[in-house]
Amino acid sequence: MSDIDIAKIRRLDGALLLVLRELLRCRSATEAARRLNLSQSAISHSLKRLRDLFQDPLFVRRSHGLEPTRRAQALAPRIDALLELASETLDVEDSYDPTTTPRTFNLAAPEFVTALIAAPLLRLLGPYAPRVPFACRHLSPEATADGLRRGEIDVALGRFETLDVGGLSRQPAFEDRYCIVARRDHPRLRGAISEAEYLKMDHVWASSGSEVHPDDLYSDYSLFRTAAEVPHWLTALALVSVTDVLATCPRRLAQSQAEVLRLQVLDTPWESPPFTVFALRRAEGRDPGVDWFMARVLEAIGLPTPDGP
């Protein structure tokens, strides 16, 4: 490929190409001016610039109108192609069709959130498989924000209470609160628990990337009888289902697993304030694909969306 002549490119603009195309099509300066909503003097000025740029008369006046030179005729298909390419380049895509456009969407969320929405999200995207898979990432809030800004993450879910969300769009996704979970046939618990009972029993905690810590739930963590710490919530709930330990976890997650793991979900014996999980996406540069995926994520959570599936 030859080097680009920067000097010539700088002298060329889209308006000149439009004038040349219309002159080639209608062979009349008057008609070209009408079609482009320009004055005839503007057309004449543009033609002068075009002749100087291409070093060719381009058109010769005849009794029947303007007759293009051989150079102008040779330029015609190239001008059409250039303008079509420019139009496609500048045209902002306003929709995304998952049936025709394969794409992998990246979702960042803590494990308790992905455990909640992965199955309903998979069902929603099922009709488009395998063209539109999604990948879940468990990242720190800071890494999540960086990934969103770089375009490596499409949508993120999390509490993000102290995160700098500059350059990101944030909206509430759902509200949750903590509860206590025990196995359904626990020998000491039947539907309720006192604070004294809670502090006497052994506990399992999901510690890695859970966004939850005992200090968030109780004023004095040293009072807890911690029997085990595990990296994932589902592991903690599995342990609860076969032992007498308790887990304190987000209620939505507990309810989603209660039937499968035969768990009882108990209110905390103290006031458990709600917390909000937010949905984040990049604020700048509209992406119809991300719009579509965000709508599916919100639909998986159970929220109304601005568009249909």
Rosetta blueprint (number, residue, H / E / L):
1 M L
2 S L
3 D L
4 I L
5 D L
6 I H
7 A H
8 K H
9 I H
10 R H
11 R H
12 L L
13 D L
14 G H
15 A H
16 L H
17 L H
18 L H
19 V H
20 L H
21 R H
22 E H
23 L H
24 L H
25 R H
26 C H
27 R L
28 S L
29 A H
30 T H
31 E H
32 A H
33 A H
34 R H
35 R H
36 L H
37 N L
38 L L
39 S L
40 Q H
41 S H
42 A H
43 I H
44 S H
45 H H
46 S H
47 L H
48 K H
49 R H
50 L H
51 R H
52 D H
53 L H
54 F H
55 Q L
56 D L
57 P L
58 L L
59 F E
60 V E
61 R E
62 R E
63 S L
64 H L
65 G E
66 L E
67 E E
68 P E
69 T L
70 R H
71 R H
72 A H
73 Q H
74 A H
75 L H
76 A H
77 P H
78 R H
79 I H
80 D H
81 A H
82 L H
83 L H
84 E H
85 L H
86 A H
87 S H
88 E H
89 T H
90 L H
91 D L
92 V L
93 E L
94 D L
95 S L
96 Y L
97 D L
98 P L
99 T L
100 T L
101 T L
102 P L
103 R L
104 T L
105 F E
106 N E
107 L E
108 A E
109 A L
110 P L
111 E H
112 F H
113 V H
114 T H
115 A H
116 L H
117 I H
118 A H
119 A H
120 P H
121 L H
122 L H
123 R H
124 L H
125 L H
126 G H
127 P H
128 Y H
129 A L
130 P L
131 R L
132 V L
133 P L
134 F E
135 A E
136 C E
137 R E
138 H L
139 L L
140 S L
141 P H
142 E H
143 A H
144 T H
145 A H
146 D H
147 G H
148 L H
149 R H
150 R H
151 G L
152 E L
153 I L
154 D L
155 V E
156 A E
157 L E
158 G E
159 R L
160 F L
161 E L
162 T L
163 L L
164 D L
165 V L
166 G L
167 G L
168 L E
169 S E
170 R E
171 Q E
172 P E
173 A E
174 F E
175 E E
176 D E
177 R L
178 Y E
179 C E
180 I E
181 V E
182 A E
183 R E
184 R L
185 D L
186 H L
187 P L
188 R L
189 L L
190 R L
191 G L
192 A L
193 I L
194 S L
195 E H
196 A H
197 E H
198 Y H
199 L H
200 K H
201 M L
202 D E
203 H E
204 V E
205 W E
206 A E
207 S L
208 S L
209 G L
210 S L
211 E L
212 V L
213 H L
214 P H
215 D H
216 D H
217 L H
218 Y L
219 S L
220 D L
221 Y H
222 S H
223 L H
224 F L
225 R E
226 T E
227 A E
228 A E
229 E E
230 V E
231 P L
232 H L
233 W H
234 L H
235 T H
236 A H
237 L H
238 A H
239 L H
240 V H
241 S H
242 V H
243 T L
244 D L
245 V L
246 L E
247 A E
248 T E
249 C E
250 P E
251 R H
252 R H
253 L H
254 A H
255 Q H
256 S H
257 Q H
258 A H
259 E H
260 V H
261 L H
262 R L
263 L E
264 Q E
265 V E
266 L E
267 D L
268 T L
269 P L
270 W L
271 E L
272 S L
273 P L
274 P L
275 F E
276 T E
277 V E
278 F E
279 A E
280 L E
281 R E
282 R E
283 A L
284 E L
285 G L
286 R L
287 D L
288 P H
289 G H
290 V H
291 D H
292 W H
293 F H
294 M H
295 A H
296 R H
297 V H
298 L H
299 E H
300 A H
301 I H
302 G L
303 L L
304 P L
305 T L
306 P L
307 D L
308 G L
309 P L
